[in-house]
Amino acid sequence: MMNNKVAVLGLAALLATAAIAQTGRMRLEGRLAGSAKGKAKWQTRDSASQLQAELEIEGERLTPGATYMVLIGSNLPYSVTANSLGRFTFNQRFNSANRPSIQVDNVVVVTTDTGTTVMSGVMKRR
């Protein structure tokens, strides 16, 4: 009985270590369409010693100077403002586990400050 408990605890420790040491890359992209157009990109480059991720969102054909909210999946929204040409670019890098959780098939929605959707799309592997 004691040997079974030790074996189970050893297996649990091994699985936990493997999960922590998971490495890899993920690249997702969402094409955004509606009355405006744009794209959203998410990529991760994780190793056993470092977690890296980058989020890029671009939009065009927007109202110059207007502020928009970008929502990806269930993450907190990002606020962006269109420049004088009606475009915006948002870029943020993350170097820790404290980052958005962006997955395949997450919906990306860009809305006006009154909640009107101006473009949307779905994140897919690229």
PALO-692297 format. One line per 3 residues: number of its first residue (from 1); their letters; for each residue x, y, z of N, C-alpha, C. Coordinates in steps of 0.05 Angstrom, whole numbers, padded with zeros to 5 digits. Example, Ala and Ser with C-alpha at 12.3 -4.5 7.8 and 13.67 -1.06 7.14 Angstrom:
% residues 2
1> as> 00264/-00114/00156/00246/-00090/00156/00264/-00066/00156  00257/-00045/00142/00273/-00021/00143/00258/00001/00157
% end
This chain:
% residues 126
1> mmn> 00017/-00024/00000/00000/00000/00000/00017/00025/00000  00039/00025/00016/00056/00048/00018/00071/00052/-00009  00079/00030/-00022/00093/00032/-00048/00075/00045/-00069
4> nkv> 00048/00038/-00068/00030/00050/-00087/00027/00080/-00083  00026/00089/-00058/00025/00118/-00052/00050/00132/-00062  00073/00120/-00057/00098/00132/-00066/00099/00134/-00096
7> avl> 00090/00113/-00110/00089/00112/-00139/00070/00134/-00150  00047/00137/-00138/00028/00157/-00147/00039/00185/-00143  00051/00190/-00119/00063/00216/-00114/00086/00222/-00133
10> gla> 00102/00202/-00139/00124/00205/-00158/00115/00211/-00186  00093/00198/-00194/00082/00203/-00221/00070/00231/-00222  00057/00240/-00201/00045/00266/-00200/00067/00288/-00201
13> all> 00089/00283/-00187/00112/00302/-00188/00124/00303/-00216  00127/00280/-00229/00138/00279/-00256/00120/00294/-00276  00093/00290/-00274/00075/00304/-00292/00075/00334/-00287
16> ata> 00077/00343/-00262/00077/00371/-00256/00103/00384/-00267  00125/00370/-00265/00151/00380/-00275/00149/00382/-00306  00138/00363/-00319/00135/00363/-00348/00118/00386/-00357
19> aia> 00096/00392/-00342/00079/00414/-00349/00093/00441/-00346  00109/00444/-00326/00124/00469/-00321/00145/00473/-00343  00158/00451/-00351/00180/00453/-00370/00171/00452/-00399
22> qtg> 00145/00454/-00404/00135/00453/-00431/00146/00476/-00447  00156/00470/-00471/00166/00490/-00488/00151/00490/-00515  00154/00512/-00529/00141/00511/-00556/00134/00539/-00565
25> rmr> 00122/00539/-00589/00113/00563/-00602/00084/00560/-00610  00070/00582/-00610/00043/00582/-00620/00040/00609/-00636  00028/00606/-00660/00023/00630/-00676/-00006/00629/-00685
28> leg> -00020/00651/-00677/-00048/00653/-00685/-00052/00679/-00699  -00072/00680/-00717/-00079/00704/-00731/-00108/00705/-00736  -00120/00729/-00733/-00148/00733/-00739/-00151/00756/-00759
31> rla> -00164/00750/-00781/-00170/00771/-00801/-00196/00784/-00792  -00196/00811/-00790/-00219/00825/-00779/-00233/00840/-00802  -00259/00837/-00803/-00275/00850/-00824/-00301/00861/-00813
34> gsa> -00312/00880/-00828/-00337/00894/-00820/-00337/00920/-00835  -00346/00942/-00822/-00344/00968/-00834/-00316/00978/-00835  -00298/00966/-00819/-00270/00971/-00819/-00256/00944/-00825
37> kgk> -00230/00944/-00827/-00216/00919/-00831/-00189/00920/-00815  -00179/00896/-00809/-00154/00894/-00794/-00146/00866/-00789  -00127/00862/-00771/-00118/00835/-00763/-00108/00836/-00735
40> akw> -00108/00812/-00723/-00097/00808/-00696/-00078/00785/-00698  -00055/00788/-00685/-00035/00766/-00685/-00026/00761/-00656  -00023/00735/-00650/-00014/00727/-00623/00007/00706/-00627
43> qtr> 00031/00710/-00616/00051/00688/-00617/00065/00685/-00591  00071/00661/-00585/00086/00654/-00560/00112/00640/-00568  00132/00644/-00552/00158/00630/-00554/00166/00623/-00526
46> dsa> 00157/00600/-00517/00162/00592/-00489/00184/00571/-00488  00201/00573/-00467/00221/00553/-00462/00219/00547/-00432  00235/00528/-00424/00234/00520/-00395/00242/00542/-00377
49> sql> 00259/00561/-00387/00269/00582/-00370/00256/00610/-00375  00241/00613/-00397/00230/00639/-00403/00204/00636/-00419  00185/00653/-00412/00160/00655/-00426/00159/00681/-00441
52> qae> 00153/00680/-00467/00151/00705/-00483/00126/00703/-00500  00113/00726/-00503/00089/00727/-00520/00087/00755/-00531  00074/00758/-00554/00069/00784/-00567/00042/00785/-00579
55> lei> 00028/00807/-00574/00002/00812/-00585/00004/00837/-00603  -00005/00834/-00628/-00006/00856/-00647/-00035/00858/-00658  -00045/00882/-00659/-00072/00887/-00670/-00070/00911/-00688
58> ege> -00081/00909/-00712/-00081/00932/-00730/-00109/00936/-00741  -00116/00961/-00746/-00142/00968/-00757/-00140/00991/-00776  -00157/00992/-00796/-00158/01014/-00815/-00187/01019/-00824
61> rlt> -00191/01041/-00838/-00218/01050/-00847/-00235/01057/-00822  -00223/01069/-00803/-00237/01077/-00778/-00240/01107/-00777  -00256/01117/-00759/-00260/01146/-00756/-00235/01158/-00743
64> pga> -00222/01177/-00756/-00198/01189/-00745/-00203/01201/-00717  -00185/01195/-00698/-00187/01205/-00671/-00206/01191/-00653  -00221/01171/-00664/-00241/01157/-00647/-00226/01135/-00630
67> tym> -00238/01129/-00607/-00227/01109/-00589/-00244/01084/-00593  -00230/01061/-00593/-00243/01035/-00597/-00235/01016/-00575  -00252/00996/-00570/-00245/00975/-00551/-00241/00949/-00566
70> vli> -00219/00935/-00560/-00213/00909/-00573/-00215/00887/-00552  -00232/00868/-00557/-00236/00845/-00539/-00229/00820/-00553  -00212/00803/-00541/-00204/00778/-00552/-00211/00756/-00532
73> gsn> -00229/00738/-00540/-00238/00717/-00522/-00250/00729/-00496  -00242/00718/-00473/-00252/00728/-00448/-00232/00746/-00433  -00212/00755/-00448/-00191/00773/-00436/-00202/00801/-00432
76> lpy> -00189/00816/-00415/-00197/00844/-00411/-00193/00860/-00437  -00210/00879/-00442/-00208/00894/-00467/-00184/00913/-00468  -00175/00919/-00492/-00154/00939/-00496/-00167/00963/-00509
79> svt> -00158/00987/-00502/-00167/01012/-00513/-00147/01022/-00534  -00157/01029/-00558/-00139/01039/-00579/-00152/01064/-00591  -00136/01081/-00602/-00146/01106/-00615/-00136/01107/-00643
82> ans> -00154/01112/-00662/-00146/01115/-00690/-00132/01141/-00694  -00111/01140/-00712/-00096/01164/-00718/-00111/01181/-00738  -00098/01202/-00748/-00111/01221/-00767/-00118/01208/-00793
85> lgr> -00107/01185/-00799/-00113/01170/-00824/-00134/01148/-00819  -00144/01147/-00795/-00165/01126/-00788/-00153/01099/-00785  -00128/01098/-00775/-00114/01072/-00770/-00104/01070/-00741
88> ftf> -00101/01046/-00731/-00088/01042/-00706/-00070/01018/-00707  -00049/01018/-00691/-00032/00995/-00687/-00028/00992/-00657  -00032/00968/-00647/-00028/00962/-00618/-00009/00939/-00617
91> nqr> 00012/00942/-00601/00032/00921/-00598/00040/00919/-00569  00039/00895/-00558/00047/00891/-00530/00062/00865/-00527  00084/00865/-00512/00100/00841/-00507/00097/00833/-00478
94> fns> 00098/00807/-00474/00095/00796/-00447/00119/00777/-00442  00131/00779/-00418/00154/00763/-00411/00150/00747/-00386  00125/00739/-00381/00120/00724/-00357/00094/00708/-00361
97> anr> 00086/00693/-00342/00061/00678/-00344/00037/00696/-00340  00041/00721/-00332/00020/00741/-00328/00014/00754/-00355  -00002/00740/-00372/-00008/00749/-00399/-00035/00739/-00407
100> psi> -00046/00750/-00428/-00073/00741/-00437/-00072/00711/-00444  -00095/00699/-00442/-00098/00671/-00451/-00113/00672/-00478  -00098/00670/-00500/-00110/00672/-00526/-00107/00645/-00540
103> qvd> -00129/00634/-00550/-00130/00607/-00560/-00142/00606/-00588  -00138/00584/-00602/-00151/00580/-00628/-00181/00583/-00624  -00194/00595/-00643/-00223/00600/-00644/-00233/00622/-00625
106> nvv> -00215/00636/-00611/-00223/00660/-00596/-00234/00681/-00615  -00256/00693/-00608/-00267/00714/-00625/-00255/00741/-00617  -00248/00757/-00638/-00237/00783/-00634/-00258/00803/-00643
109> vvt> -00265/00823/-00626/-00286/00842/-00632/-00274/00870/-00627  -00278/00888/-00646/-00270/00916/-00642/-00296/00933/-00643  -00300/00948/-00622/-00325/00964/-00619/-00319/00993/-00615
112> tdt> -00338/01010/-00621/-00336/01038/-00614/-00341/01042/-00584  -00337/01066/-00575/-00341/01071/-00546/-00371/01068/-00538  -00389/01067/-00558/-00417/01063/-00552/-00425/01033/-00555
115> gtt> -00406/01016/-00562/-00411/00987/-00564/-00418/00977/-00591  -00417/00994/-00612/-00423/00985/-00639/-00399/00970/-00650  -00403/00946/-00660/-00381/00930/-00671/-00374/00941/-00699
118> vms> -00348/00947/-00703/-00338/00957/-00728/-00323/00935/-00744  -00312/00915/-00730/-00299/00893/-00743/-00296/00870/-00724  -00295/00846/-00735/-00292/00822/-00718/-00279/00800/-00734
121> gvm> -00269/00780/-00721/-00257/00757/-00734/-00251/00735/-00713  -00239/00713/-00722/-00233/00690/-00705/-00203/00684/-00707  -00191/00678/-00685/-00163/00671/-00684/-00159/00642/-00694
124> krr> -00141/00639/-00714/-00135/00613/-00726/-00105/00609/-00726  -00096/00583/-00727/-00067/00577/-00729/-00057/00587/-00756  -00032/00597/-00755/-00020/00605/-00781/00007/00592/-00783
% end
